[in-house]
Amino acid sequence: MPELPEIETVKSIIEPQIRGTTIKNTVVSQAKVIAYPTSSEFCERITGKKIISMSRRGKFLMIHLENGDRIILHLRMTGCLLVTPPDFPMQKHTHVIMQLSCGMELRFSDTRRFGRFWLLKSDEKDGYSGIDKLGIEPLNADFNAEYLRGRFGKRKKAIKECLLDQSVIAGIGNIYSDEILFRAKINPSTAANSLTEKDWERLAIEIPICLRYFIEKNKITQKDYLAAKGQDYRNTPFLQVYGHAGEPCPCCGETLVRTVIGGRSSVYCPNCQKKP
């Protein structure tokens, strides 16, 4: 599933191409991807509306319309957004097409059909998408060790599981939790309530540094993004532990180990990330 850096990449590519355009027509071929309201109402309400901006919240994307309404989108596992010319080859699992006043189309495709759209009015409380339950943005200035310790410090759960809790920190998933813990030299199975003050401080430093690093590494041109059909995330060559179980640690040479924590795989270095 795309995590915060990948969603930020999608936003940075898509927003400049759709900002200031008007949605002339919308076609939904798979009604279930419109979670709220109905597919027909979704199409009716956004038609003729001008797109003002696009933003990200955790792993969600939001398209803001001129009347204050907002389209919320979660890509889930295989969702993809593309801005294409009308004659660009249609991907097999394209479920939503928005025809824009600039002559381009905003297309949403999703092989596994888990991605979802919501459309909320300007004064409507979001009790549908779950975005209102998200925790702090890890790139915010007020994200710090005190916040982490206050929310996780009494938990007996493994710190790996804690970092995946979207109600506390928005946007971190399986990939970057491994990378963050490796950078912070913390064993992923360590109980959160056993972390020291220095551990919390290192985590608070490494989380935004790691995420910003991968946002930078994921940068891609609009042309290359379209050519790769939005699937060419460029983080893989820079991952130090995720996906590298059985290989030497890039820091000490010890063999990286894969384990399962809370039903999720985790890769770590038993030497650099010793358990207390």
N, C-alpha and C positions, 0 to 999 in steps of 0.2 A: 504493500500500500504506500502511495506517495506520502511523505512526511513533510514537515514544515518547509525545509529547503526546496523541495520539489514543487510544492504548492506556490511558494513565493516565486519560483521560476516561471510557472504557468502564468501567474498574475503579471509578471514583468513583460512577458511576451504578448499576452492577449490584450491587456488594458490599452496600450497605445494604439492598437488597431481598431478598437471598438468605441473608445471614448469620443463623445460628440456625435456619434452616429444615431440614427433612428431605426428602430425595429419595424420594418415594413410588413413582414409576414412571418409566421411561425408554424412549422410543421412538426408534429409529434407522432412518430410511428410506433412508439412503445409507450402506451399510456402509463404504465406502472412506474416509470422513472419520474413522473410528476407526483410527488408524494402529497403535495398540498398547494393549491386547491385541486379541483378536477383538471384534467388535461385541457378540456375545452375552455374553461374559465381562465386558466393560465395563458393560453394563446390569445384569448380575447383581450385580457387586461394589459398585456405587454405590447400588443400591436399598436404602432403609432407613437410609442414612448421613446424619448431620447435617453441614451445612456450617458450618465454624468461621470461616473468613475467606477473603479473596481477595487475591492479590498480583500484582505485575507484575515481570517480569525481562526487560529489553530490550523486544522486541516480543511477548513471550509473556505470557499470563495464566495464573495458577494458582488453582485452587479447592481449598482445604485441607479435608479431611474429618476427622471426630472421631476416627477410628481411625489417623490419621497418613497415610493414603493421600492422594495429590494428583492432581487432574485438571489436565493441562497443555493449553493451547489456543493455537494460532497462527492468527490470522484471515487471514493471507496477503493476497491482493489485495482480495477482496470479501466476506470473512466478516463476520458481524454477530451480536451477542448482544442479545437483548431479554428483558425480564421482562414478561409479558403476562397479562391475564385469560384464562381458557380460551376465551371467546367472541370474543377479538380476531381480526380477519381473518388467516388464515394466509398468510404470504408464499409465493410460488410455489416457491422453492428452499429450503424449510425441511427440514433433514436430521436434526436432533436436537431432541427435546422432553423436558425433565425436568419432571415434575409435582411440585410442591412442597407441603409440608404447610400452607403459608399460603394455599393455594387458587390461587396463581399458577403460571405456567409459565415456565421458562427455555428459550428457543428459540434455536437456532443456524441461521442461513440463510447460504447462500453460492452466488451465481449461478455462479461459475466452478469451484466445488468443489475449490479448492486448500487451503482451511483444514483443519487436522488437530487431533485430540484424542489424548492419550496418558493412560493411567492407571497410576500407579506406586505400589507398596506403600511403606509407611513406611520400610522398611529397604532398598529397592531402588535400586541405582545407576542413574542415568539415562543409558543408552547408546542412547537411541532418539530423543529430540526434538531434541537438539543444544543444549539449554539449558546443558549443562555446559561447552560450548566458548565461551560468551560472555565477552567482556572486561568491563572495569570499567563500573559504572553511572556515567554522566556527572554525575549529581546527588549522588554520594557525596562526603563531605568530603575523602577522600583522592585525588580527581581533581585533578590539577594539571599545570603545565607540564613538570615533571620527568618525570612519567609519559609524557606525549605525546612528548616529545623522546626518551626512552629507547626507546619502541616504534616510533616513526616516523622518528627523526632520521637513520638511515642508509639509508632507502629512497629509491630513485630514482623511485618512482611519484609521480604527481600527488597533491597533498594532498587533492584532492576524492575520489580513489579510496581514500585511506587512511581518511578519515572514515567511509566506508561499510563498513569492515572490522569486522564484528560481533565478531570474536575479540579485538579491542582495545578498542573502545568499543561498548557495547550500546545499540541503539535509534535511532541516527541513520540516516536514509535520504536519498533524493535531494532531497526538499523542504528539509529543515532543514540539510543540508550546504551548499546554496546560500545559505540565509539566514545561516548562521553565518559563512561565508567573506566574505560581503558586510559583515557587521558588523565582522569583524576586518580588513577591507581587505586581504585576501589573494587573489591571482588563483588560481582553482581548478586551473589547469594547472601551477602552480608545483611543482617537484620537492620532496618533503618534506625531502630532505637539503640543500636550499639555504635553508631557513627560518632566520631569525635567532632569537636568544634572545628578543627582543622580540615576534617573530611567535608563538612558542610561548606566551608569557605572555598575549598578546591572545587567542589561541585558547582557552586554558584558562579565561579569564575569560568570553569570549563564549558558549562552548558551553552551560554551565548557565544563564546569563542568558537566552539565546534560547529554550531548551527550557522554562524556567519561565514565560517570557512567553507562549508559545503554549499551555501548559497552562492558564494563566489565561484566555486569550482563547477557548479551547475550552469553557469552562464552560457547562453547559446544565442545565436542570431535568429531572427524571425524566419529567415530563409532555411537555415539548417533545421530549425524546429519543425517547420512544415514538411521538409523533405523526409524527416524521420517520423512523421505522423505523430509528433508529440510524445514519443516513447523513448527518446534518446537522453535519459538522465545521465549526466556525466560524472557522477560521484564515484562509480565503481573503482577506478584506478587509485583513488585516494583513501579508500576504506582500509583501516589498519588491522581490524580484527573481524568485523562482520563478514561472514562468508569465507573466512580463512582458517577454519578449524583444521588442525593437522599440519599446518604450516608453521615455520619459525616465527616467533615474535619479532616484530621489526625493531624492538628496542634491545632485547637481551638474547634472542635466539632460542629461547625455550619453546617447546611445541605448544601452540594454541589449542585450547580445549573447548569442546562444545558440551553444553549441559542444557537441561530443560528446567526452567523456573516459572512456576505459575502457568504451565502449559505453553510457554513460549521459549524458543531456542535462544541460547545466549552463548557467545564466544568470548573467551577471556584468556589472559596469560596467568598461569598459576604462580609464576615467579614475580612478575610486576604487580599483580593484583592479589596478593596474599590475603587470606581470610584472617581476621583478628584472632 
